[in-house]
């Protein structure tokens, strides 16, 4: 099962919060943590990491805090996840990990890497702005059950 880390979840929560507050000033790690019942120390680490990646800017002082470093429409969900968790992987091996005992004979590695690319593309095309919008995210519709496997008799 593909699953985001708790830190990535917290990063996305913070980014949505900051997107909704855009133009209203900075938010502190404590403010965000308390609003969403997240440990303050953990939220501070997540925000610092997002700032190191250039997704947030921080200001010191009594009125300091964090705000988006650029427009939320230019920050993708993939940017946020990769800033926290590193490159997305779906297999234990990577393109350059020939230490895996199955690397030479694996028959699912290449298809799984293609699936990984599709996932990264999907996450890259969804912006933090879109995630923060009130409307549901656009999701490609799956074919109706009656259409799957349907054949046409001539």
Z-matrix of the N, CA and C atoms (Angstrom, degrees):
N
C 1 1.441
C 2 1.530 1 108.63
N 3 1.297 2 115.59 1 135.80
C 4 1.461 3 120.29 2 174.87
C 5 1.513 4 108.32 3 -82.67
N 6 1.323 5 115.27 4 134.21
C 7 1.456 6 118.84 5 -177.65
C 8 1.519 7 109.84 6 -151.84
N 9 1.334 8 115.78 7 135.94
C 10 1.457 9 120.51 8 176.46
C 11 1.521 10 109.49 9 -75.43
N 12 1.314 11 115.67 10 151.17
C 13 1.459 12 119.36 11 174.81
C 14 1.531 13 109.14 12 -71.88
N 15 1.315 14 115.95 13 162.41
C 16 1.466 15 120.87 14 177.79
C 17 1.528 16 109.80 15 -61.93
N 18 1.330 17 117.04 16 -37.92
C 19 1.464 18 120.18 17 178.61
C 20 1.527 19 110.87 18 -63.36
N 21 1.334 20 117.49 19 -39.57
C 22 1.466 21 120.46 20 177.96
C 23 1.527 22 110.06 21 -66.09
N 24 1.327 23 116.99 22 -40.16
C 25 1.471 24 120.62 23 175.11
C 26 1.526 25 109.85 24 -57.21
N 27 1.326 26 116.57 25 -48.51
C 28 1.460 27 121.22 26 -178.63
C 29 1.520 28 111.26 27 -63.50
N 30 1.331 29 116.33 28 -37.88
C 31 1.463 30 120.17 29 178.67
C 32 1.526 31 110.63 30 -63.47
N 33 1.322 32 116.88 31 -42.50
C 34 1.462 33 120.14 32 179.00
C 35 1.529 34 111.51 33 -67.28
N 36 1.328 35 116.60 34 -37.37
C 37 1.473 36 120.67 35 175.90
C 38 1.525 37 109.12 36 -60.89
N 39 1.317 38 116.54 37 -46.68
C 40 1.470 39 120.97 38 -179.11
C 41 1.526 40 110.85 39 -64.38
N 42 1.321 41 117.24 40 -42.70
C 43 1.460 42 120.46 41 -179.39
C 44 1.525 43 111.23 42 -64.47
N 45 1.321 44 117.03 43 -39.53
C 46 1.467 45 119.56 44 176.99
C 47 1.522 46 109.81 45 -64.62
N 48 1.322 47 116.88 46 -44.45
C 49 1.458 48 121.38 47 178.46
C 50 1.529 49 110.78 48 -57.58
N 51 1.324 50 116.06 49 -47.89
C 52 1.462 51 120.40 50 -178.36
C 53 1.530 52 111.61 51 -68.13
N 54 1.318 53 116.94 52 -32.52
C 55 1.468 54 120.82 53 175.97
C 56 1.522 55 110.24 54 -64.53
N 57 1.318 56 116.60 55 -44.88
C 58 1.461 57 120.66 56 -179.54
C 59 1.528 58 111.61 57 -67.87
N 60 1.326 59 117.58 58 -25.25
C 61 1.468 60 122.42 59 179.15
C 62 1.520 61 113.35 60 -94.71
N 63 1.322 62 117.05 61 0.30
C 64 1.462 63 120.94 62 -175.10
C 65 1.521 64 110.84 63 -50.63
N 66 1.328 65 115.26 64 130.00
C 67 1.463 66 121.18 65 -178.93
C 68 1.520 67 113.74 66 89.03
N 69 1.326 68 117.52 67 -3.98
C 70 1.464 69 121.63 68 -178.89
C 71 1.524 70 112.24 69 -107.49
N 72 1.308 71 117.74 70 12.57
C 73 1.458 72 120.64 71 179.59
C 74 1.509 73 112.47 72 99.18
N 75 1.311 74 114.58 73 180.00
C 76 1.466 75 122.49 74 -176.82
C 77 1.514 76 111.63 75 -79.18
N 78 1.323 77 114.71 76 161.35
C 79 1.465 78 122.64 77 172.54
C 80 1.514 79 107.73 78 -125.16
N 81 1.306 80 116.67 79 137.79
C 82 1.462 81 120.71 80 178.97
C 83 1.525 82 110.09 81 -84.11
N 84 1.322 83 115.36 82 160.28
C 85 1.456 84 120.67 83 175.53
C 86 1.529 85 109.68 84 -59.11
N 87 1.320 86 116.58 85 -40.35
C 88 1.459 87 120.70 86 179.92
C 89 1.531 88 111.30 87 -62.54
N 90 1.315 89 116.84 88 -44.69
C 91 1.471 90 121.11 89 -179.95
C 92 1.528 91 110.91 90 -59.43
N 93 1.320 92 116.47 91 -47.71
C 94 1.466 93 120.34 92 -179.08
C 95 1.522 94 110.20 93 -66.05
N 96 1.318 95 116.58 94 -45.97
C 97 1.464 96 121.23 95 -178.62
C 98 1.525 97 111.44 96 -59.66
N 99 1.310 98 116.57 97 -45.14
C 100 1.468 99 119.59 98 -178.73
C 101 1.523 100 111.50 99 -67.73
N 102 1.319 101 117.42 100 -38.85
C 103 1.460 102 120.15 101 -178.84
C 104 1.529 103 111.78 102 -64.04
N 105 1.335 104 116.64 103 -33.22
C 106 1.457 105 120.20 104 -175.27
C 107 1.528 106 113.62 105 -112.35
N 108 1.340 107 117.22 106 13.81
C 109 1.468 108 123.16 107 177.64
C 110 1.532 109 112.35 108 54.29
N 111 1.321 110 114.94 109 51.60
C 112 1.460 111 122.95 110 179.04
C 113 1.525 112 107.16 111 -116.75
N 114 1.320 113 119.24 112 139.97
C 115 1.470 114 120.19 113 177.39
C 116 1.540 115 110.66 114 -55.75
N 117 1.332 116 116.21 115 131.30
C 118 1.464 117 121.76 116 -174.85
C 119 1.525 118 111.53 117 -59.44
N 120 1.332 119 117.29 118 -43.58
C 121 1.457 120 120.46 119 -177.64
C 122 1.524 121 110.97 120 -62.01
N 123 1.317 122 116.47 121 -40.87
C 124 1.459 123 120.97 122 179.77
C 125 1.528 124 110.64 123 -67.62
N 126 1.326 125 117.32 124 -42.93
C 127 1.464 126 120.28 125 177.69
C 128 1.521 127 110.53 126 -62.54
N 129 1.326 128 117.57 127 -39.82
C 130 1.466 129 120.55 128 178.92
C 131 1.526 130 110.72 129 -61.21
N 132 1.326 131 117.47 130 -42.84
C 133 1.467 132 121.16 131 178.76
C 134 1.528 133 111.38 132 -64.14
N 135 1.315 134 116.55 133 -41.69
C 136 1.462 135 120.87 134 179.36
C 137 1.528 136 110.22 135 -63.41
N 138 1.324 137 117.01 136 -45.90
C 139 1.462 138 120.95 137 -179.58
C 140 1.529 139 111.38 138 -64.94
N 141 1.332 140 116.92 139 -39.01
C 142 1.466 141 120.08 140 177.39
C 143 1.519 142 111.25 141 -62.64
N 144 1.307 143 115.63 142 -40.02
C 145 1.473 144 119.17 143 178.95
C 146 1.532 145 110.87 144 -66.25
N 147 1.328 146 117.52 145 -41.85
C 148 1.467 147 120.94 146 177.65
C 149 1.528 148 110.60 147 -62.90
N 150 1.324 149 116.49 148 -34.86
C 151 1.467 150 120.60 149 177.72
C 152 1.528 151 110.51 150 -69.59
N 153 1.334 152 117.22 151 -41.36
C 154 1.470 153 120.22 152 177.56
C 155 1.525 154 111.77 153 -60.99
N 156 1.316 155 116.71 154 -30.99
C 157 1.468 156 121.65 155 179.25
C 158 1.527 157 111.88 156 -84.42
N 159 1.322 158 116.81 157 -0.56
C 160 1.462 159 119.84 158 177.56
C 161 1.513 160 115.22 159 80.71
N 162 1.325 161 117.29 160 13.79
C 163 1.461 162 120.20 161 178.96
C 164 1.530 163 111.18 162 -88.14
N 165 1.324 164 116.17 163 -27.44
C 166 1.460 165 122.18 164 177.04
C 167 1.522 166 109.47 165 -124.42
N 168 1.308 167 115.39 166 156.26
C 169 1.457 168 120.27 167 169.24
C 170 1.521 169 106.31 168 -116.05
N 171 1.319 170 115.39 169 148.19
C 172 1.463 171 118.80 170 -178.63
C 173 1.524 172 109.61 171 -123.08
N 174 1.320 173 114.01 172 149.78
C 175 1.454 174 121.67 173 177.01
C 176 1.518 175 108.01 174 -128.36
N 177 1.326 176 115.56 175 132.76
C 178 1.462 177 121.16 176 178.94
C 179 1.528 178 109.69 177 -83.73
N 180 1.304 179 115.54 178 163.80
C 181 1.451 180 120.61 179 173.04
C 182 1.519 181 113.18 180 107.06
N 183 1.341 182 113.84 181 178.33
C 184 1.465 183 120.86 182 -175.97
C 185 1.526 184 112.22 183 -60.11
N 186 1.312 185 117.65 184 -34.96
C 187 1.461 186 120.85 185 179.75
C 188 1.527 187 111.11 186 -102.76
N 189 1.315 188 115.40 187 18.14
C 190 1.456 189 120.88 188 -177.49
C 191 1.511 190 112.32 189 -78.32
N 192 1.283 191 113.94 190 -175.62
C 193 1.453 192 120.89 191 -179.44
C 194 1.510 193 110.05 192 148.60
N 195 1.317 194 115.31 193 -158.09
C 196 1.462 195 121.70 194 -176.48
C 197 1.511 196 110.28 195 -118.90
N 198 1.326 197 114.15 196 148.02
C 199 1.456 198 120.92 197 171.47
C 200 1.520 199 107.63 198 -147.90
N 201 1.317 200 116.35 199 165.89
C 202 1.458 201 120.46 200 -179.80
C 203 1.524 202 109.83 201 -61.95
N 204 1.314 203 116.90 202 138.88
C 205 1.461 204 121.40 203 179.19
C 206 1.522 205 111.49 204 -80.81
N 207 1.328 206 116.33 205 -20.23
C 208 1.468 207 121.25 206 177.31
C 209 1.524 208 108.10 207 -153.13
N 210 1.304 209 116.56 208 178.00
C 211 1.457 210 120.73 209 -177.47
C 212 1.522 211 112.79 210 -58.61
N 213 1.320 212 116.35 211 138.08
C 214 1.465 213 120.87 212 -177.78
C 215 1.520 214 112.53 213 -63.38
N 216 1.332 215 117.24 214 -22.84
C 217 1.463 216 119.85 215 178.48
C 218 1.527 217 111.58 216 -73.48
N 219 1.342 218 117.29 217 -13.23
C 220 1.469 219 121.07 218 179.63
C 221 1.532 220 112.56 219 -102.11
N 222 1.315 221 116.86 220 -0.22
C 223 1.466 222 121.47 221 179.07
C 224 1.526 223 107.63 222 -107.68
N 225 1.326 224 116.19 223 118.58
C 226 1.464 225 119.17 224 -178.76
C 227 1.527 226 111.07 225 -90.24
N 228 1.309 227 114.84 226 160.89
C 229 1.454 228 120.82 227 174.80
C 230 1.531 229 108.95 228 -60.72
N 231 1.328 230 116.97 229 -37.05
C 232 1.475 231 120.74 230 176.99
C 233 1.520 232 111.02 231 -61.07
N 234 1.341 233 117.59 232 -40.19
C 235 1.467 234 120.73 233 178.27
C 236 1.526 235 110.55 234 -56.92
N 237 1.316 236 115.80 235 -45.61
C 238 1.467 237 121.76 236 -177.07
C 239 1.529 238 110.27 237 -66.09
N 240 1.320 239 116.60 238 -49.30
C 241 1.466 240 120.93 239 -178.00
C 242 1.526 241 110.53 240 -62.23
N 243 1.329 242 117.12 241 -44.62
C 244 1.455 243 119.86 242 -177.90
C 245 1.525 244 112.17 243 -69.84
N 246 1.319 245 117.51 244 -29.12
C 247 1.465 246 120.47 245 175.66
C 248 1.526 247 110.62 246 -64.43
N 249 1.310 248 116.43 247 -34.78
C 250 1.464 249 121.21 248 -177.09
C 251 1.530 250 111.98 249 -89.31
N 252 1.321 251 116.79 250 -49.27
C 253 1.464 252 121.12 251 -171.32
C 254 1.526 253 114.56 252 -102.44
N 255 1.325 254 117.97 253 -7.57
C 256 1.457 255 119.81 254 -174.87
C 257 1.524 256 109.75 255 84.35
N 258 1.309 257 116.45 256 -170.08
C 259 1.461 258 120.26 257 -177.30
C 260 1.532 259 111.90 258 -59.92
N 261 1.321 260 115.58 259 140.63
C 262 1.457 261 121.25 260 178.58
C 263 1.521 262 109.66 261 -70.44
N 264 1.312 263 116.26 262 132.57
C 265 1.464 264 120.96 263 176.67
C 266 1.522 265 108.36 264 -128.48
N 267 1.312 266 116.14 265 149.20
C 268 1.467 267 120.81 266 175.57
C 269 1.523 268 111.13 267 -120.84
N 270 1.322 269 116.21 268 -8.11
C 271 1.463 270 121.12 269 177.97
C 272 1.525 271 108.66 270 -130.46
N 273 1.312 272 115.54 271 162.85
C 274 1.461 273 120.05 272 178.35
C 275 1.520 274 110.87 273 -69.14
N 276 1.329 275 116.34 274 -26.57
C 277 1.458 276 118.56 275 179.53
C 278 1.528 277 109.72 276 -93.14
N 279 1.285 278 115.30 277 162.06
C 280 1.458 279 120.67 278 174.40
C 281 1.519 280 107.16 279 -126.73
N 282 1.307 281 116.94 280 175.78
C 283 1.463 282 120.96 281 -176.79
C 284 1.525 283 112.45 282 -57.53
N 285 1.319 284 117.76 283 -23.33
C 286 1.459 285 120.63 284 -174.91
C 287 1.528 286 112.70 285 -117.62
N 288 1.320 287 117.12 286 14.90
C 289 1.461 288 120.65 287 -176.99
C 290 1.520 289 110.08 288 -101.27
N 291 1.309 290 115.45 289 84.86
C 292 1.462 291 119.00 290 179.87
C 293 1.527 292 111.42 291 -87.95
N 294 1.330 293 117.44 292 7.78
C 295 1.463 294 121.11 293 177.76
C 296 1.522 295 111.34 294 -77.40
N 297 1.333 296 117.09 295 -15.92
C 298 1.455 297 120.61 296 178.97
C 299 1.527 298 108.72 297 -64.35
N 300 1.312 299 117.35 298 132.65
C 301 1.452 300 121.60 299 -179.25
C 302 1.523 301 113.17 300 -63.83
N 303 1.304 302 117.56 301 -21.60
C 304 1.463 303 121.74 302 -179.19
C 305 1.520 304 112.72 303 -99.00
N 306 1.321 305 118.28 304 0.55
C 307 1.464 306 121.04 305 -171.26
C 308 1.528 307 112.97 306 -52.38
N 309 1.315 308 118.00 307 -47.71
C 310 1.470 309 121.46 308 -174.95
C 311 1.522 310 112.81 309 -71.54
N 312 1.320 311 117.82 310 -27.67
C 313 1.464 312 120.40 311 -174.97
C 314 1.519 313 114.14 312 -112.46
N 315 1.290 314 118.27 313 0.05
C 316 1.470 315 121.43 314 -176.31
C 317 1.523 316 110.09 315 -63.69
N 318 1.314 317 116.90 316 130.18
C 319 1.456 318 120.16 317 -179.44
C 320 1.528 319 113.31 318 -104.16
N 321 1.327 320 117.86 319 3.00
C 322 1.477 321 120.65 320 177.99
C 323 1.520 322 112.92 321 -117.06
N 324 1.323 323 117.48 322 -7.77
C 325 1.460 324 120.82 323 -177.18
C 326 1.532 325 112.21 324 -56.57
N 327 1.316 326 117.97 325 -53.94
C 328 1.463 327 120.77 326 -176.70
C 329 1.528 328 112.41 327 -63.52
N 330 1.338 329 118.92 328 -45.64
C 331 1.475 330 117.52 329 176.23
C 332 1.538 331 112.67 330 -61.13
N 333 1.319 332 117.16 331 -37.66
C 334 1.466 333 119.46 332 179.03
C 335 1.526 334 110.97 333 -68.20
N 336 1.317 335 117.82 334 -35.04
C 337 1.469 336 119.99 335 176.53
C 338 1.528 337 109.87 336 -64.80
N 339 1.333 338 117.07 337 -36.96
C 340 1.474 339 120.46 338 177.08
C 341 1.524 340 110.73 339 -65.51
N 342 1.320 341 116.85 340 -39.43
C 343 1.467 342 120.79 341 176.67
C 344 1.523 343 110.01 342 -63.91
N 345 1.332 344 116.13 343 -41.34
C 346 1.469 345 120.42 344 177.11
C 347 1.528 346 110.37 345 -57.43
N 348 1.318 347 116.51 346 -43.90
C 349 1.467 348 120.09 347 179.58
C 350 1.524 349 111.35 348 -62.19
N 351 1.315 350 117.35 349 -38.38
C 352 1.472 351 120.68 350 177.21
C 353 1.531 352 111.14 351 -64.18
N 354 1.323 353 115.65 352 -40.27
C 355 1.472 354 119.82 353 179.27
C 356 1.524 355 109.66 354 -65.37
N 357 1.323 356 117.34 355 -46.13
C 358 1.466 357 121.51 356 179.23
C 359 1.530 358 109.71 357 -60.88
N 360 1.326 359 116.91 358 -41.61
C 361 1.464 360 120.23 359 178.52
C 362 1.523 361 110.62 360 -61.64
N 363 1.317 362 117.24 361 -44.53
C 364 1.468 363 120.63 362 179.33
C 365 1.528 364 110.82 363 -61.83
N 366 1.326 365 117.29 364 -44.70
C 367 1.463 366 120.98 365 179.78
C 368 1.531 367 111.09 366 -68.46
N 369 1.314 368 116.41 367 -30.44
C 370 1.469 369 120.91 368 -179.74
C 371 1.520 370 112.40 369 -75.06
N 372 1.310 371 117.18 370 -25.21
C 373 1.462 372 120.11 371 -178.55
C 374 1.525 373 112.66 372 -90.18
N 375 1.319 374 117.27 373 -4.61
C 376 1.464 375 121.22 374 176.30
C 377 1.522 376 108.64 375 -102.88
N 378 1.318 377 116.48 376 117.45
C 379 1.467 378 120.21 377 -178.88
C 380 1.522 379 110.71 378 -87.24
N 381 1.313 380 114.62 379 161.35
C 382 1.464 381 120.59 380 174.98
C 383 1.528 382 108.96 381 -61.43
N 384 1.324 383 116.89 382 -35.45
C 385 1.457 384 121.56 383 177.32
C 386 1.523 385 110.98 384 -60.28
N 387 1.325 386 116.12 385 -45.45
C 388 1.467 387 120.65 386 178.80
C 389 1.525 388 110.76 387 -64.25
N 390 1.326 389 115.84 388 -40.45
C 391 1.458 390 120.46 389 179.16
C 392 1.531 391 111.14 390 -63.04
N 393 1.337 392 116.20 391 -32.60
C 394 1.459 393 120.57 392 -177.37
C 395 1.527 394 112.85 393 -85.62
N 396 1.324 395 116.84 394 -10.13
C 397 1.465 396 118.67 395 -178.24
C 398 1.522 397 110.24 396 -68.99
N 399 1.306 398 115.26 397 156.12
C 400 1.461 399 120.72 398 -179.03
C 401 1.524 400 111.98 399 -73.92
N 402 1.333 401 117.05 400 -25.13
C 403 1.458 402 119.62 401 -179.24
C 404 1.516 403 109.43 402 -78.13
N 405 1.325 404 117.52 403 149.07
C 406 1.463 405 119.59 404 179.42
C 407 1.520 406 110.53 405 -65.27
N 408 1.327 407 115.62 406 152.48
C 409 1.457 408 120.92 407 178.50
C 410 1.520 409 109.69 408 -65.36
N 411 1.303 410 115.98 409 144.14
C 412 1.458 411 120.40 410 177.38
C 413 1.526 412 108.53 411 -71.74
N 414 1.303 413 116.16 412 127.32
C 415 1.453 414 121.55 413 179.86
C 416 1.520 415 107.21 414 -127.28
N 417 1.304 416 115.28 415 133.32
C 418 1.466 417 118.74 416 177.99
C 419 1.520 418 109.04 417 -61.85
N 420 1.309 419 116.27 418 133.43
C 421 1.455 420 120.07 419 -179.00
C 422 1.520 421 110.10 420 -77.50
N 423 1.315 422 114.37 421 136.82
C 424 1.461 423 119.68 422 175.56
C 425 1.521 424 107.87 423 -78.83
N 426 1.325 425 117.54 424 154.49
C 427 1.460 426 118.51 425 177.68
C 428 1.514 427 110.11 426 -63.18
N 429 1.302 428 116.43 427 147.14
C 430 1.464 429 121.36 428 178.70
C 431 1.527 430 108.60 429 -62.15
N 432 1.327 431 115.75 430 151.07
C 433 1.462 432 120.79 431 -176.46
C 434 1.524 433 111.52 432 -55.27
N 435 1.332 434 116.69 433 -37.22
C 436 1.461 435 118.49 434 -177.65
C 437 1.529 436 112.28 435 -72.62
N 438 1.362 437 116.91 436 -16.99
C 439 1.461 438 119.79 437 179.02
C 440 1.513 439 112.78 438 -85.80
N 441 1.324 440 116.95 439 -24.49
C 442 1.456 441 121.18 440 -178.06
C 443 1.521 442 109.03 441 -71.13
N 444 1.310 443 116.51 442 125.45
C 445 1.459 444 120.56 443 176.66
C 446 1.526 445 113.60 444 74.88
N 447 1.304 446 117.67 445 6.73
C 448 1.462 447 120.62 446 -178.05
C 449 1.520 448 109.02 447 -74.55
N 450 1.309 449 116.11 448 135.10
C 451 1.451 450 120.91 449 175.79
C 452 1.504 451 108.71 450 -116.75
N 453 1.288 452 115.80 451 155.03
C 454 1.450 453 120.66 452 -179.81
C 455 1.521 454 109.31 453 -109.72
N 456 1.294 455 116.63 454 122.00
C 457 1.461 456 121.13 455 176.42
C 458 1.512 457 108.94 456 -84.72
N 459 1.317 458 117.24 457 134.99
C 460 1.455 459 121.14 458 -175.93
C 461 1.422 460 111.61 459 -87.31
